[in-house]
Amino acid sequence: MTPDAPTAMLARGMFVPMPPQSGAIVIDAAGSPHPATPRPRAAKPLALLVAVVSALALLLGPATSAAAHTVNRTKVVLLVHGYNPTSNSTDCGSTFDRMIGQLRNEGFSGQMVRVGFYSGDVNCDVNLRSYGSFSDSSSWKSVSKAFSTYVYNTYTSKGIPVDVVGYSMGGLIARGGVYGAQKAESGFSAPIDVEDVVTLGTPHKGAAWYSNFCFWGQCSSLKPGATDINWVNQNGNPQGRYGTDWTNIGSNGDSVTPADSATSMSIASSAKVIYSSIPHTGSGNYMGNTTSTTRTGTGLANRLQ
C-alpha cells in the first residue's frame, strides 16, 4: 500500500538554497574568509529525475516486505477433521472443542467453525456435502473441491479472509482446496482467501507404510504414491488469493503419519515442528496437547500483509 505523500511535502523536502555567485567571499563560523564555491550548472533532466526518486524513497522509507506479519487473533478459523477408518461419522465437538477452548483462552476472538464432510458427522457447524457432490468413500481431493466452493461462496466472495486448522486428512483437504483453486482446475472454485493454514499430523507425502494395503475407498487416496498425493505435491507451497502461510506440525510418536510426511511441504524450516511423543489419536493428540495447541495458535496469528 502506497502512503499518502503530498506533492508539496516532496517539493519542500527537495528545496536547496542557491549558492553565492562565483568570486564572492564567504565568511565561515570562525570569521575567516574563503572563496565562494562556483554556482553549479543546471541539473540535467536525468539527474533531476534521480534526485526526485531518491527524495521520494527517503520520504516513503524502506519498502515493506510482501510477507511481513502482524499478530491477528480475530479472523474466522475453520477446523477440518480427518479420515475416519471405522465409521461414516465424526464428532466435530469431541475432536476440536478442547483446542477451541484453549485458543479462546489465548486471545482468539474470531468465529471458530467446525467443518465436517461425512454423512453422519455430528456437532459440526457446517457439512461440505452442501457444497459439492461426493460420497463417504470419495477421495479427499473430491472433498477439497467442495471445501474451496464453501470458502469462496461463504467468505472470499464477501471479502472475508479465513485461517484453517487441518487435522490429519483435513490438512490435505485444505491444501488441495487452496491448490486446486489457485490453478483453476475443473471442479474447484476461483482462488480462495486463506491466509494461514496449520496442518496437524497430515500425511502430505502419504500415511504410514501399512496404508499401502488400502486398495479402495478414501483410504487408498492417502497412501504414498496415490494419484491425489502425487497431484498435491506438484506444488509444495500453494497460495491463496492474497498469499498463504503454512505451518506443518508432526510427531515422532505419531503411528499414522510419519513425521517427515507431516512436515514435507516446501516451507521455511521454522514453520515445520516435530514433537517427540504426541500420538495421532486419543485424548493426548495434537488437539489435546497444550504445547501443540499453543504452536497452532502462533501459526494462525501470523497474517500476510
Buried (B, 14 or more C-beta within 10 A) or exposed (E): EEEEEEEEEBEEEBEEEEEBEEEEEEEEEEEEEEEBEEEEEEEEEEEEEEEEEEBEEEBEEEEEEEEEEEEBBEBBBBBBBBBBEEEEEBBBBEBBBBBBEBBEEBEBEBEBBBBBBBEEBEBBBBBBBEBBEBEBEBBBBBBBBBBBBBBBEBBBEEEEBBBBBBBBBBBBBBBBBBBBBBEEBEBBBEBBBBBBBBBBBBBBBBBBEEBBEBEEBBBBBBBBEBEBBEBBBEBBBBBBBBBBBBBBBBBEBBEBBBBEBBBBBEBEEEBBBBBEEBBBBEEBBBBBBEEBBEBBBBBBBBBBE
